[in-house]
Amino acid sequence: MTNTPPYTVEQHIALKRVTSIAASPDGTWLAVAVQRLDRDGAKYVSDLWKVPTDGAPATQLTRGDSKDAAPCFRRDGALGFLSNRTPNELKADEDAEKRMQVWLLPKDGGEPQQLTEEPLGVEGFKFAREADRLVLFAPVIPGVEHDKQRETAAQRAKKGPSARRFTQQPVRHWDHWLHENPDLAYTHVIAYAGDGTNRVDLTPEARREFAIEPALDVSADGRFIAVTRQTPGKDRELDSTIVLIDVETKQQRVFGQADNVNFESPLFSPDGRTIAAVRSVRSPKVVVRPLATLIDVASGGLKSLAADWDRWPGLCDWSADGKRLIVNADDDGLVPLFSIDAANGKVQRLVAPNAGGAHASAVVLADGRIACIRSTLLDAPECYVLDETPDATPKPLAPLSGFAPAHEWAEVESFKVPSTDGVPIHSFVVKPKGARKCPTLLWIHGGPIGMDVDGWHWRWNPLLAVAAGYAVALPNPRGSTGFGQDFIQGIWGNVWGDQCFKDLMAVTDALEKRADVDPKRIMAMGGSFGGYMTNWIGTQTQRFKCLITHASIATMAQFTGTTDHPAWWYLEMGGEDPYADPAKFDRYAPIRYIKQWKTPVLIIHGELDYRCPINEGLNLFEALQYHGVPSELLVFPDENHWILKPKNIVAWYENVLGFIRRYLQ
């Protein structure tokens, strides 16, 4: 192994992170939000950049220690964005930097101007493309006058009460508590004129309907708002519908209401007559199948598109003429862009197969081209443009990340091997260029419904291990998206330790036969579901030199009552009852077979992780310590399911690579 690695974690956290883009009305440039380290290297702040779509150099638009994010253009070409920068008022309150407001950069230049003054901040916003309209999400305390909201919130934060009251699940989401308390703030939908005047609360009675990651869009003429709304479903998971709000009358219509159904990502067509969304149906027996769906605004009628296309569409934008949807989708280890014809559902791949990579955040330019954020396993995210033609080659725009592509010192190979039932299992191998007999890391992705992709990963980046001399295998076992609905179905129900485990062992068998892999020095690691699978591996085989399990699950029945969305867990487990027969429910629970675990392991957990709570890591650590298994526990008190703070990222990689080094060298 080299003494001077070509890529270090310090370089990794210092890269600029391209996070979101917006296209100017004339399509000549992109407004790009770019995260960077602050001056102390303790947190990420964000700037806005101007990236011309003809490939000319980029220009920085905003600076400072604030978070300038979520760019969106107003119809006149002025650039709106969210920011926690110091307000215009002379005496900003001490909590001002904790709130985001909508700010505006004038079209002809000048200093940013604050557009909104929501007492408790703004959570998300959009301008109408052709009208004098701004709509946003903002928290509001019920029954408190607008000018008393901030003072009331501050007093309650200092003096209480702090009690949380619940009458139904979910009570937590991801890393924060939800609530039903009438004296706490709830997300509302607010409308303004485009200049930040004429504020109107369109949902004054809202409580928990918009509590969890709501999405909205506004029609080009500014008349209507489409927003996702959540209500408790019959299966105790949350149903979601599309609510159409008339801005002038405040009247609401609900589209797509049905049992166990979810709608996501509403997008108005250019003429405002249609709303595109992604619709899926929940079932304990059949895995979800997201479908692009069109909603007729006049009638409320639904029309599914491309139902015979065996991929999951992610909505990005409409074509300029409103005849096609631009989507991305996981596809055999890649994430290309596609178009779907709104009339007949015909799907056309837009990115050439040999281009590889992952494409996201696509927006249609005024001239019909498509701009997007693109990355690969060897290239950090940057802005690209491509023509809306079959098998187009994306063209890079001005680079912003500061990353020198890793092609000179790392290489990627894609391969497939048959599993025990003959089904081909796809994997990537990322390794030092030209290396042979590498110590190798088997990295198992989370989800379990997800995919290891030829794309950049800020949290688990294999290049940091490759730079240290390791090969990294990224398998896509049963449950991975991008390989068809039947393949995903293979993980649905209480079968986590069955065929998926066999798939991973088949991949490992193939790795051991490769000339670039040292068969005697292979370890396994994973996070979330990948952490569960690492735990299962620990109880089923001793073929790996060591294991690392992050944000994992070790129990199954016990986990039911502690995860943030227990109703979804019942679905994932095929509707089985963990209370009626805990032993049956735990048939694939690693904790049940803990006496068989012999392999050294590092257990990592964030204390604010409510998806896979820390008691899972603590249960596992104690069980292994009790049975004398070499085990270590690494806890991040201020992190959730992911490790996001710069210095914690450094600590994570140092501990992970240090642990691996001890067992693979």
N, C-alpha and C positions, 0 to 999 in steps of 0.2 A: 504494500500500500504506500502511496506517495505521502511524503511529509508535508507537502504544501498542496492541499486539495484545491481543485479549480473552482470550487463553489463552496461557500461557508454559510452557516445560519445567519451570521452577521450581515453578509451580503444579501441574503434572502429577505430579511426583514427590512433592509434599507431600500429595496426596490420600490419603485412607484407602481401603484396598483390601479389599473384602469378598471373602473367599476360600473359606469353607466354612460350612455351617450344620448344626445338629442340632435336632430337635424334642423338646421336653420330653414325658415320657410322657402328660401330660394334654392336650398340644397347645396350651396357652395361650401358650407363648412359644418363641422360637428362641434357641439359643446360637449366636452368630455370631463367627467368627474374623476379625479386621480387622487388616491390616498397616498400619504407619505408620512414618515416618522416626524414627530414634533422635535423641537430643538433639544429636548431632554432624552429623546429616544424612549419615552415611556408610554406613548399612545400614538394612534394614527389621527392625523388631521386630513383635510381634503381641500384641494384647489380645483378650479375650473380652467380648462385649456381650450383654445381654439385650434381645431385641426382641419385644414382645408381638404376638401374631397378631391382636389386635383393632385394631391401628393406633395404640395408645398410644405415648408417647415411649419411647425406648431408654434403658437404664441400663448403665453400664460396670461389668463384673464384676471384671476384673483389670487391674493396672497394673504399670509397671516397665520395665526394659530387657531383659526376657526375651522369648522367642518362645513365646507361649501359643497353641496351634493344635490342629486336629483334634478339635473337641468331640464327645463321645459320652456319652449319659446312661446311668447305671446304673439298674437296675430300680426303685430306691427314690426316684428323682428327683435324686440327687446327680449332679453334672456332672463327668465325666472329661475330661481333655485332656492333650495332650503339651506339655511345657515344658522349657526348659533353665535355669529359675530356680535360684537357689542352693539346694542340697539342705538338708534339715533338720539334717544332721550339722554339728557345730560347726566342724570343720576340713575344709572341702571341698577336694578335690585341685585342682590348678591347671588341669586340663582339664575340670572339671565342666560349664562352660558350652558345651562342644562336644557334650555328650550330652543327648538328650531322655529324659525319664522320664514315666510316667503320674502325673498329679496329680489331685486330687479336690476340688471345691468342695462342701461339705455342702449338702444340700437346704435347710436352714433358715438358710443363711448362715454367715459366719465366714471364717477364713483358709484358703487352699488347703493341703491336706495331701498329702505325697508318698506315692504308693501303691506304686511299684516302685523297685527299686534294681538294675536290670540293670547289670552292670559296664561294658559297652560301649555302653549306651544302648538305647533302644527306637525302632524304625523305623515302627511302625504298630500300632494296637490296636482292639479292639471289646469291648463288653460284650454279654452275652446280654440280650435284652429282658425275659425273665421268669424268669431264674434267676441264681444266685449264681456267675457265671462271667465271667472276663476272659481274653481270648486276645490274643496279640501276636506281632510279629516282633522278634527281637533277634539281633545278631551274637554268635557264640560261637566261641572258639578250641578246636579239637578237642584232646582229651586233657589239658586243663588244668582243675584243680579250680575250681569256681565262685568261691571266695573268692580265687583267685590270678589270675583272668582280667585284671583291670584292671592289676595290677602287671606281669604278663607282657607285655601289650600295650604298656605304657609303656616297658619295658626294650627291647623289640624295636624300637620306634619310635626310640629314642635310639641303640641300639648295633647294630641290624641283626640278621640280614642283610636287605638290601633287594632281593635278587634276585626276579624274577618268572619262574615256569616255566609253560610251556604245552604242551599236546599236541593242542589243537583250538581252532578258532574258536568264538565270538568271544573276543578277548583284551581288547577295550575296549568300553565302552558309554557313549555320550553324551559325558561329560567325565571319566571315571575308568577306571582299569585294573581288569579282572577278574583272577582268579588261580586256580591250582590248588595252591598251596603248602599243605602240611599244617599249617604253623605260623602261618597267618593265619586271621582270623575268617570264618565263614560264617553266613549268616542261618538261624536256626532258628525253629520255631513253638513258642511257650511258652504254657502254660495256668496260670492262677492261680484261686484263689477270688476273689470279687468284692471282698474287702477287701485284696487284695494278698498273701495268705498262700498256703501250699500250692503253691509253684512246682513245675511239672513240665515238663521238656523233652520235647515230643512227637516231635521229629525229631532225636534225638541223632547220627544218622549222616549228616545232611544235609551236602552240600557245595555244589555250584553250582545246585541245583534251584530255589532261591528267590533267586538273585542279582540278577535283573533285574526290578524293579517287580512283585513278587508281589502278589496280592490275596487277601483272606480274608473270610469271613463265619462267624458262629456261629449255630446254631439257637436259636430262642427259649427252648427248655428247657435250653440250655447243654450238651447231650449231644454234639453233633457240630460239627466245624469243616470247612468247605469251603475249600480253598486251591488256587491255581493253582501247578502244578509244571512246570518246564521240563526237557526232555531233548533231546539232539541228534537231529535228524531226518535222513531219508534224503537230503534236498536240502541238508544241512549247515546249514540254518537251524534254529532251536529250535522243536520241537513243544511244545505246552503242554496239559496235562490238568487235570481237577479231581480232587483227592485228598480223600476223605472220611476224617476222623480221628475215631475214637471216643475222647473225652477220658478215659474211665475205663479202657478196656482198652488204649489206644494202637494198636489195630488200624487198618489203613489199607485203603481200597478205592479203586481208580482208575477214574474215569469218563471215557469219551470218547476212549480211547487209539486213535489212528489215524495213519497216515503223513501228514505235511504238513498237520496240523490244529492250530488254536490255539483255546483257550478263554480268555475274559476275563470279569471282573466277576461272580463267583458271588454269588447272592442267595438265601437260604433263603425259602421261602414262610412265611407266618405259622404254619401248622401243622407245618412242618418236614418235610413229606413230599416236597417238590419243591425242586430247586435250579434257578433260572433263570441262564442265562449267555449270552454271545455267542460263537457258533461260526463259524469261517471256515476255508476250505481254500485252501492256497497252490498256485499253478501258474504256470509261466513263460508260459503261453499265455493264460490267463484271469485277469483281475484278481480279487482277493479279493472275496467277497460275504458280509459279516457277517450272521448270522441270529440272532434271538432263539431260544433253545433251552431246552427244559425237560428236566431230568434227574429221573427217578423214583428217589428215594433207596432204596427197597426193592429194585428190580430192576436199576437202572442204565440202564434204557431211555431213549432220546433221542427227543424230539419237537420238530421245527422249527415255529416259529410265523410266520405272515404271510410265507411264502416268496414270495408273489406281490406283496407291497408293495415297490415299487422305491425303497426308501430304506434307510439304514443305521441300525439302532436302537442307541441308547446306553442301557443299563439304569440306571434311577434308583431305583425302589422298587416294592414290591407294593402294591396297594390293600389297605385294612384287612381286607377279607373274603377276600383271597387269590384273587380271581377274575380279576384283571387285572394286567398289568404296566404301570407308568408309565415311559415312555421319552421321550427327546428324539431328534431326527433333523434333519440338514441337509435343508432343503426350499426350493428355489428362492430362495436367498439369505437365508432366515430359519432359525431353530432353534426351532420350536415344541415343545410337549409333546404326547404322544399316549398313548392307552391301547391295549393289545393284550389281547384276550380270551384267557385261558389255555385255554379249552375249544375255541374254534373259530378263533382267530387273527384275528378281526375287529379292524381298526384304526379308532380314532376320534380325530380331531384335537380337542385340548382347548383350544387357544389360538385365539382369533378371528384370522382372517387380517389384519384391519385393525389388530390390536394390534402387529404387527411384532416385531422384537427377537429376542434370543437368550436361551434359557432353559436353565439348568443346575442341577445339584445338587438336583434335586427330591426332597422328602421328604413322605410322607403323614402328615397330622395325625390325631389321635384322632377328630376329628369328620368325617373323610373329605375335608376340603379338602387342597390341595396347596400347600406352600411351596416357593419356589425362589429362585435368584439370577437376576435379569434385567437386561439392558442393551440399548442400541441404539448406533448410531454417534454419537448426540448425547447419550447418557445413560450415566453411569458405573454399574457394577454396584451394585445395591441388592436388598433382600429384598422379595419379593412373595408374595401368596397368591391362589389362584384355586379355584373349585369344579371338581370332577371332572365337568364337563358339557360337551357339545359347544360349541365356539367361545366359551369363557368369556373374560372380560376380566380380566387380572391386576390386582390391587389393590395399590398400594404400601404398604409398612409404613414404620416410622420410618427416615428416611434416615441413612446413616452416613458416606458418602464425603466430604461437604463440597463436592461439585461442583455448580455451578449449571448445569443443562441448557443446552446450546448452541443451543437453538431460536431465540433472539433474534438471533443473529449468523451462524448456519450453517444450511444446508439440505441435504437428501439427496433424490436422485432415483434411481429404478431404471428401467433400460431394457434392451431386447434388440435386437440387430442380427443379420441372417443372416450366417453365415460363408461361405467360398468354396464349401462343399458344401450350403449352404442351411440348415444347423442353426442355430437361434437361440442367440446367446451373450449371457448376462446380465452386466450391470455395474451398479455403483453409481457415482454422482458425488456427492461431498461438496464443497461450495463455500461461499464467503462469500454470505450471504443477499442476493439481488437483484443479484449481480455479473454483469458481462458482460465478454467478451474476457479471461478470466483466463489467465495462464500456468498450465500444467496438468502434473500429475505422473501418469504411468501406473504405479501400484503393482501388481506382479505377485506373487500369493501363493505360498507355498512348498508343499511336499508331495512331488510335484505333486498327490497325492490330498488334497484339502482344499477349503476354500471361503472366499471373501470374504463376510462375513456382516454383516447389520445388527446388529452387536454391538460392544462395547467391546474395544479392543486396547491392553494396557498397553505393549507393546514397540514396535509400529509404529502410532502413533495418528494418523490423518489430520487430526484437528482442529488439531494443532500446525502443520501446513502450511497449513490453511485459515485459521487465525488470522493467518498471515503473508501472506495475500492470494492463495493458490494454490487452484485447483480440484484435487481428487484423484479420479482414476478408479480404481475397484477392479473389475477384470474377473474373470469366472469362465470361463476357456477350457477346452478339452478336458482331462479329468482331474479337474475339479472335482466334488465330491460335491454331492448335493442336486438333481441334474438327471437321475438315472437311471443304471442300470448300463452301458448302451451308451455313454453320454457319458463315464463314467470309463474304460471300456475303451479309449477313444481315446488314452490316454497310456501304456498298458501295452505293454511291449516297447521295443525300441530305436528309438523314433519321437519322441523328445522335441522335436526341432527341426522336426517336420513340421506336422501339422494344428493343434497348439497355437499355433505361431508364426503360422500363417495366421489363426487366431481372433483373436489379439491385434492383428494388422494390420487386421483388419476392424473391431475396436473403435476403433482409432486413426483409421481412415478416418471413422468416424461422429463421433468427437470433433472432428475438424477442421471438420466441417460445423455444429457447434453454435454458437449465438449467444453462449453463456457461455464459450467456449473460444477462446483466441488460437491459430490453427493454426500460427503461426510460432514459438510458444514452448511446445513440448511436450517433456518429458524422460521417461525410463523408468527404473525402479528395481525391485529385488526382492531377497529373501533366500532362501537355500537353493535350492530349485528355481527360485524367482523370480530368484535370483542367476544360476543357470545360464542361464535364459531371457534375462536382460539381457545376459549374455555372448554368447549366440547372436545376439541382436538387433544387438550391436556388430559382428558379423562379416557380417551379412546386409543391413543397411540403414543409411543415414546420415540418416534422416528426423528423428531426435531431436537436440535441442540438446546434451544431455549424458546421461550414464548413471551410476547408482550401483549397485554390485553387492556384496551382503553375504553372507558365509558361502557362497560360490558354488562351483560346479564348472566347471572350464575344460577338463579332460581327461576322458576316459571310461575307456579301458583302464587308464591309470596309476592312476586313482582307485580301481579295484577292490581293490587290495591295501592301501590306506591307510584306507578308511572302516571304521567300527567293526563293521559287519555286512555283510561282503562277500557272504555267501550270499544276503542279501536283494537286493543289487545285481544279482546274476545273474538273479534272478527279475524284477526291474523291467526289465531289458534283454532280457526274452523268452527267457532261457536261452542266449543267444549266448555263445560262448567268446572272451574277449578275448585269449587267448594263441594261438589257432589262426590268427586273421586280425585283427590289431590295426587295420588300416586300415578293414576293414568295420565293426568294433565302433565305431570313431571317426568314423563317417560324419556324426554330428551333434555331434562334439566341437568346441567353439569354438576350441580351440587349433590345430586343423587349418586353420582359415581366418583365422588371426590377421593375415595380411598385408592382409586386406580391412577391418580395423578402423581407422576414422579418428576416431571420436567421442570427445571428452574423457570421462574416467571417474574416479570415486572408488571404490577397492576397499577393503572393510572386512572384517576377520576377527578372530575371537577365537582366541587361541593355545591355549586348552583345548578347542577344537572338534574332537571326534573323529568326528563324523558327516560333516562336510565339512572335512577337515583343512586346516590353514593352508598346506600346501604347494600347494594349489590356488590360493590367493590369491597366493602368492609366484611360482608359475609364470606366472600371468597378468600380474602386475606386470612381471616381467622381460621377458616377450615383448612387452608394449606399450612399455616403455622402449626395448628394442632396436630397435623399428620406429618410434620417434619419435612415438608417440601421446601426447598430453597425458594424464598419468595420475598419480594420487596413491594412496598406500597408508596406511590407518589401521588400526593393530593394537591390540587390547586384550589384554595378556598374561594378565590374570586373569579373562577371560570365556570362556564356551563358545559354543555355537551362538547363544545369545541374549545380549543385553547387559542385565544384571540389577542391577548396583550403581548406586545413585542418582547419584553423581557421574559415572560412566561413561555413564549415560543422558543426562545433561546434555551431556557432551562429544559423544556420538553425534549428538544433534539439532543442536547448534551446528555441527558439521562438515558434516552433511548439508545443513542449510538454508543454510549459508554457501556451500557448493559450488554448490548450485542457484541461489542468488541471483546468483552471478558469471556464470552462463551464460544465465539467463532474464530478467534485467533489461535 
